[in-house]
Amino acid sequence: MLRQPVVSFALAAFLMLTVSSHQAVAGQCRNETRLLQVTTAQSAHLRELSCRFDRNASATLHVQFQRLSEGAAGVLLNNGTAPWTSRVYGNATVLDNPVLRQYRELVGKFGTPVRTGTRGAEEPGGAISGEFGVVGLAQPQHAGSVGSQTVETFELPLRIDGPLVEEIQHILTQRTWPPSLQFQYSFHEIETKQSSLFDQLRVWRYLTRADVDRMERNLRRYNSLVGKTAREFVQYRTERFSKALPLLRYLIADGLPERFRHFSSTIGEGCFQIDFSLNWIEFAVDVAVLRNRSQQPISIGKFLGAKDERKGLRELSSGQNSVAQTGPLTAASTKLQPGESIVVPLRLVFGRSINEDVYRTVSAEQRQISEKRYRRIQATRPGTEFRIVMQTELTSDQRRGRQPDTYIVLKTRESFTPHSEPEERAHSFGPVWDLFGIEAAGEELSFVNPERDTIHFTVASGAGSCPILYAWSEHRNRWVKRGKVLHAAQGKTKLQTETVSFDGFVPRFLLSEEELEVAHISGLAASVVLDNGETIWLKLRLAGGVATAAALPISIYSDDAVEFALDLPDGISANRVMQTRLGLTGYYDRYSTVLLVRSGAQRQRTVRGDD
């Protein structure tokens, strides 16, 4: 399995720097490049606007326009913490405006707190590692680990698995491709053997409103296809934990834009996983940062610009929105003391990348290679059937080809369609501000024609898809994401035991399946280490008071979660616990591999293992 990010924690700062294209009323701004020591091991050249006032030459205001990804926004806009915040922003406050209120509403309804880096005493930390990196015009890309530092932030559930059950069944059982799907052929040259025609082949189609309406029903059906029964789990199941689908419905309540997101799945030789996940959605918040770098206070009387008060999603054009009203923006006047900053939220952005400029562009040469693959398929005789030999990661007695555990998909020449690529478009959501300038002490500063640099922070957890562990924080009265567990245990033959540790006493845990897979948990154990060094083993119980030992093994299916609690012995208080240790034993299977094996009986009637 490929390493997948659990949370993208990038601060993609679009530092918009320029000299005004028209004469300002009084003050003037010019481009500057400044070397910033972001961490003890990292520095970056940042370009910004340095603005001076004609009536008060000693007052200096520095202006940056930045794009914060969801993790960075959680730090800056929602009371999170990160070790580099003060170095980048100084003593910062956030302007209360409609964009900030919309952001906090999203996080309040759908967000999940995430803690990474060093574990603290107040609540459990995370096994999630992190890197700080910079990409800019003035320096090459570089990154450094922040795994030893603590970061507290929030993330939105933007990974949405909406299984296209009809298409999956069609692919497994029919000799044609589903007519709803489009094809994106590989950009690599064709190899000599015929099988290379399907190297990195992807099938895809755009998300529709009907897909959203059917997602829950499709997921229940997919669960049943891989073997879930009502009596197998329902008595232990926690009420729906994932907020991914409610978030998607909230975002499109005022309309689903065309080509907002698309489903896609790899169909190629080797590891076979037809999951049809929605293409990854990344969330960012555009802000302006105004910092007083002089030795005297600066009073900002008005924020000047344009605003769009519409609700819902709409497409961005070159990173900006068309706005409906221009003039003073509704906001309270503010005074910046020396070294202070004010952060002005401008727009919420949902897109494929935190930086549109790094979108992968397809060259004419790559497109020609892809089209060549399609032409090679169509150059065969009418009625030709192409076979794709798949491999499963599950042990099976089936023989689909000469090698064990292989499966052959047959498709007719006529059901292949020409190469096509989904368009990636970014969309803003909710209120939008465009900041053109400010009035301060009777003078006007104008900010136009921005240039851009990018700064990014990335936080990722272990490789592979796997169940997610949450720990209950008594201090904050909420679930905190711990990260992935059992990530190396894909398949029964890779059964794994893993122990995770937390500072202090953690009374409750929740294990959630948030991808198209089933986790089989055969062992759960918990212990605590007391202040005198003694280790005590604890009893665990599931929701409803059922003893964990009596319920095992437990199968957790997609969009399921199971909660279990730890009970301290009488006479031992929680403040004596120095460390909580949780042990898990189990493995997980991707739905596609399970379904592949389950489909064997039907396929064996039509496909002979003579490859």
N, C-alpha and C positions, 0 to 999 in steps of 0.2 A: 504494500500500500504506500501511496505517496504521503509525505508529511503534509499535514493540513494545518493551517493556522486555526487555533481556537479563538483567539481574538486578535484582530489586527489593531495595533495600538500606535498608529502613525500620526504624527503631527506633521501634516503636509502643509507647510507654511508658504503661502504665495505672497512673497514680500513685494508689494506693489510700489515701485519707486519711480519717480518721474519729476521732471520740471514742468510746471504748468504750461499748457499750450496757449493760455491767454494770461494777460497781466492780472495778478491778484489785486484785491482792493488795497491791501497794505502789505501783509507779510508775504514772504516767498519761500518756496521749498525747492531743494535740490537733491539729486541722488548722492548717496554716500555708501561706502562699503565699510563694514565694521567687523572686526574679529571678535567673536563671542566665545568664551569658554563655557560650553554648555554643561559638560560634566568634567570631573577631574582629569579624565583621559581623552576628552573629545572637545574639539574646537571647530568653529565653522565661520566662514566669511558670509556675513549677511548684508544684503543691500536694503536700504531703507530711505525714506524721505526725511531729510533734516530741515526743519522749518524754523525760520527766525522772524521776529516781529520788527517792523520798521520803527514803531514807537517805543519799543523796549528791546534793544539789541541784545541784552543779556539773557533774555528768555529764549529757551530752545526746546522745541517739541519734536520728538522723533515718531514717525508713523510707519507702521507695517500693516499690510493686509495679508492675512494668513488663512490657511485652510486646516482645520483640526479634524482628524479622523475621530471615530467614536470614542476610542480610549483616551485620546488627548483632550477631547471635549469634556469627557467625564471628569478629568482632573481639573480643568480650568473653569468649567461652567457649572459643575455640580458637586463642589466641595470634595473632590478627590485629592490625592496627594501624589507627588512625584519629586524626586530629589533635584531635578533641574528647573523646577517651576520658578523659583526666585531668581535664578541666574538669567532666565529668558525674559521674565516679565517684571521683575522687581516686586514691589508691594502693589499687587494688582487688585482692583475691584471690577465687577462686571456690571455693565449698564442694564438696568431692568427695562426691557422693551418687548414688543409682541413676539419677536423671534426667540428670545430667551424663554418666554413663557411657553411657547409651543414646544421648544426643546425639552423643558422640564416636564411638560405634560407627557411627552413620549416616554421619557425615562421613568417617570412615576408610574405609568400604566404598564409598561412592557419591559423596562430595563432590568438587568441583573447585575448586582455588585460583583466585582472581580478583584481579588487581592493577589499580587504576584511578588516574587522576590523573597526576602527574608521574612520568616514567620514572626509575628509579634505576640506579645503576651495577652493582648485583649481579645483577639479572635484568631481563628486559624488562618494561616497564610496559604500560598499556592505553590504547587510544584511547577508552575508555569515560568519558563525562562523568558528573558527579554533581551532585545538589542536596541541600541540607539544608533541611528544612521543619518547621514546627510547626503542629499543629492542637490547640487546647485551649479549654476553657471560658473562660479568662481572656484569650485573644488570638485574633484572626482568623488564618486560614491565611496563611502567608507562606513563601517559600523563597529560598535563595541558592545560587549555584553553588559547588561544591567541586572544580571541575575542575582547579584548579592545585595541589591537595593530594593526597597519596598515601594510598590506602586499600588495605589488603590483607585479604582475607576469603575466605570459602568459600561455595559455593552448591551446592544439590542439584539434580539434573536433573529438574525438576518439570514441564517441558513434555513431554507425551507425545502423539504423533500415532499414533493407532490407526485406520488407514483402514477404514471400513465399506464394503468393496469391493462386496458384494452390493447394499447400498442405493444406492451411487453408480451402479452399472450399471443398476439399476432406474430411477433418476431419469432417466438419459440415454436409455433405450431404451423405456420403457413409458409408457402414457398415464395411469397411476394413480400415486399416491404409495405408497411402501413402507408396508405396514400397521404396521410396527414403530415408525414415527416419529410424534412429536407436533408440534403447531404452536404457535409463539408469534408472533402477528401484531403489527404495528407499533403503537406507542402514539400515533402521530401521526394527525391527522384525515385522512380520505380526500380525495384530490384529485379533480378532475373527470374526468380520464381513467381508463380502466379499469385501465391498467397500475399505477396507484398502489396498487391492492389488494395488490400484492406488494412494496411498498416495505418494506425491513428485515424481511421474513419470515424466520424461523428455524425449522429443523426440528431435533428433538433426541430423545434417549432416554438412559436411565440406563445406566451401565457395569454389565456383568455379569461373572461369573467366566468364562463362555465367551468373552467378548471378550478377556480377558487371555490365555487359553489359545491363542487364534487370532491374536494380534497379529503374531507373527513370520511366520506363514504368509500373513496378509493383506498384510503389507508386501512380502514377496517377490512375491506376485501383483501388487500394485500397481506394483512396479518393472518387472515384465515387461510390464504394460499400457502403460507409457510408453516401452518400447523397449529395456530392458536385455537384453543377451545375455551368456551365460556367458564368452565369450572377450573381451568388450569391456573388462572391468575386473578380473577376478578375480586376474590375476597381480600387480596393484599394490595390491590392497585390504589395508588394515591390519585386523588382527583387531578384532572388534566393539569400538568405542570408547565408544559411548553406554551409560550405565548407567541410563537412564530406566526401561526395562522391568524390569530386575532390581530396581530400587528399588521399583517398584509391587508386584512380586510379594513382596518382603520385607515391605512394609507390610501386605499383606492375607493373609499366611501363616496367621494365626489367625482369619481370617474377613473377608469383604468386607461392610461395613455397607450397609444399604439406603440408596440415594440418597447415596452417598459423592461420586461425581462423575458428570458426564453428558457425552455427545458432543453437539456442536451444529455446525451449519453454516448460513451465510447462503445463502438461495435468493432472489435478487431480480434485478431488471433492473440492468444495468451490469456491473461486474467480477464474473465468475462463478468462484467457488472453492468447490467442495464437498469440503472437506478432512476434516470430521468429527473435529476434534481434541477431545481431552478438555478440559473446561473447566479453565482455569488453576488450578493448585494452589499456594497460598502457604503457606509454612512459617514458624512463629514459635515462640519459646521464652518462656514466662512465667518471670519471676524476681522475687525480692524482693531489694532492695538496702538493707543496713543500714550506715549511715555514722556514725562517731564524730566529732561536731562540737565536742567539748569539748577541754579541754587536759590530760586525764588518760586513762589506759587504761581500757577497759571490757571486763570478762571476761564472755563469754556461756557459761553452763554448759549450757543445754538449749535446743533448738528445739522448740516445742510446736505440735502440729497434728494432721493426719490424713494418711494415705497410702493409696494404691491400688497394689498391686504386680502387677496383671494385665499381661499382654502385649497387643500388638495394638492395633487402632483401636477406639475407641468414641466415641459422640456426646457433644459438649459440651452442657451445658444452661446458657444465660446465661453462657457463658465459664468455667464451673466444672464440675468432675466430682464425682459422688458418690463418696465415699471409704469404704473398708472399715474402717479402723482409726484410732482417735484416741488421743492421748497424746503422750509424748515421741517425737520423730523421731530415728532413729538417725543421729547425727553427732557428730564430735569437738567438744569444747569449744574455744572460740577466744578470743583476746584481741585487741581492736582498739586499736591505738595512735591517738593524736590524728590526725585527717585520714584514717585508713584506712577502707576499706569491705570488706564481705564480700557477695558475690553468691550467692544461694541459688537454684539452678535448681528450678523447680516443676513444669512440664509442657511437653511438646512438642505443638504444635498444627498441624494441617493444615486449612486452610480457604480460603475465597475471598478474604478480606481480612484484613490485619493488625489491623483494628479492626472488630468486628462492628457497631458503632454506625454505621458509614458504609456499610453494605450498602445498595444501591439498593432502596428500597421502591417498590412499584407502587401508585399511588393508585387509588381506586375509579373516578375519571374516566378514567384511562389504561386500566384494564381494560375499561371500557365501550366505549372507542374500538376496542380490539382485537376485542372481541366483535362490534362493528358490522361490521367487515371480514368476519368469518366469515358473519354473517347476510346480507351483501350477496352473497356467493358462493352461498349456499344459496337465495337468492331467485330465482335464474335457473332456467330450465327444466331438467328432468331430462335428463341426457346432454350438457349444455353442456360444451364444452372450453375451458379457459382457456390462453392462451399467454403465456409469459414469454420476452421477448427478451433474450438474454444477449450480452455482448460479450467477445471474447477479446483478450489482449494480444499474441498471436502473429500474424505475417503469414501469410495463408492465401489461397488462390485460391477458397475456398468462399464462396458467397453464400447465406445462410440467410434474409435479409430484404432490404429495399431498401438497407440500408447494408452495406458490406463487413465481413467478420469478425464476423458476428452468427450466433446460433444460437438456435433456438426450441425450448423445452420445452413440450409440450402435456400438460395434466392435466385429468382429468374432475372435474366438480363433486362427484360422490359420493365421491371419494377424499380430499377435504379434511375434516379433523376440527376440533372446537371449539378455541378458544384455551386453552392451558395453559402453565404456567410451571414450570420445574424449581425445586425447593427447594434453597437453598444451606445446607448445614449444616457446621459445624466439628467436627472430631474430634480427640481427644487420642490420643497413641500412647505405649505403654509406661508405665513407672512414673510416678505422679503424687504430688506433695506439695501439701498445703494448709497454709500457715503461719498459725497463729492467734496466736502470741505467742512470747515467749522468757522464760527465767529468767536473770537476771544479778545476781550479788552478793547472792543470797538474795531478790531481788524479781522479780515477774512483770509483764511488759508484755503487754497484749492488743491485737491488731489485728483489728478487725471492721468490717463494713458499709462497704466501701471505696467511694470516689468515684474517677473516672478522668479523666485527661488523656491526650493522645496526642502523642508526639513522633515524627517520622519522618524517615528519611534515604532518599533514592531515588537509585539509580545506574542509568543506562540507556545503551545504546549506540545506534548509528545506526539510522535508520528503516528499515523494510522487513524482509522475511525474506531470508536470504542465507546463504552458507557462513560457518562460524566458524573463525577461525584461532587455533591454540594454538602457543606457543613453549616450547621445552624450557629449563628452568632447571637449569644445572649446579650452582648454589649450593644449590638445594633438592632436586635430583634428582627432578623431577616436571614435568608439563605445567602451564603457566599459561595461562589463557584470555586471549587478546588482544582478542577482540571480533569483530564482524562485518566482513566485507570484501566488496567488489563490491556493496554494498547498493543502488546505483542502477542496476545492470545487469540488470534484470528483462526478459528477452527478448533474442533475438539482435540485434535492431536497436539495442539499448542496450549493446552490447559496451563494456566499460570496462577501462582499465588503471589500477591503483592501486599506489602504493608506500608501504610502511609501514617505519618506522625503529625501531631498538632500541638502547639504550645497551649498549656492550660487544659481545662475540661471542656470537651465538646459533647453536649448531651444528645444531639440528634444528627443523623445523616440522611441524605436522600440520594439514591442512585437512579439516574435518568437515561433513557435511550432517546437520543435526539436525531438519529439518522435511520436509514432504512436497514436495520439490522436487529437481531435478537441476541440478548445477553443471557447466558445460562450461568447462574450463580449457585455453586454447590457448597460453598463454605463462607461463613462470616464469623469473625472473632474480634473481640475488643479487650483492651487492657489499659490501665492507667499507671503512671509512675508517680508516687507520692513524694512529698518534700523530704522524707527520710530515706529515699532511694528504693523503697519497697515497690514491687510490681504486683498489681492485683488484677486478676481476670474478671471481667464483668459479664453479666447476662445481657442479651440483646432481645428486643421484642419489636414486632411489626405493629403497624397501625391496627387498633382494635385489641391490643394486648397479646396477640399470638406470639408464642416463643419462636424465635428465628430458627432454632434447631428443629422444631417440629414442622416448619414450613418448607425447609430446603429439600430438594433444589427448587429454585425459583427461576422462571423464564420471564424476562422483561422485554417486551416488544416495542416497536417504534411508537413514540409518543406516549409510552408508559413510564411510570416512575414508581419506585417503592421506597417508603420511608421506614427507618428503624431507629429505635432509641436505646440509650445506654442507662442503666440504673446503678448508681453508686451504692455500696453496702451501707447499712445503718451505721451511724456513728462517724462516717467519713464525709467531710464537707468538700464542696467543689474547690474552695480556695486552697486546699492542700494538694491538689492535682497539679503537677508540673508539666505533664505531657499525656496526651491521649493517643493511643495507637489503634488503628483499625486494619484488620487483615481481611482480604478478599481472595477467594479462589473461584475461578471460572474461566469462561471463554465466550466469544461472540462469533456469530455468523452473519455475513452480509446476506440480505434477502435474495439477491440475484443468484448467488451460488446455491442457496437452499432450493430456490425455485427451479434452477437448472437440473438438479438431481431429481426433484419431485416430478419433473416433466419427462423423465427417462422412459417410463413405461409407454407413454403415448408416442414418443419419438422413435422408439425402437421398432414400432410397426412400420415406419416409413423410411428410416435411415439405417443402412447397414454399415457395420464397422469395417469397411474395406479400404480405408484410406491408408 
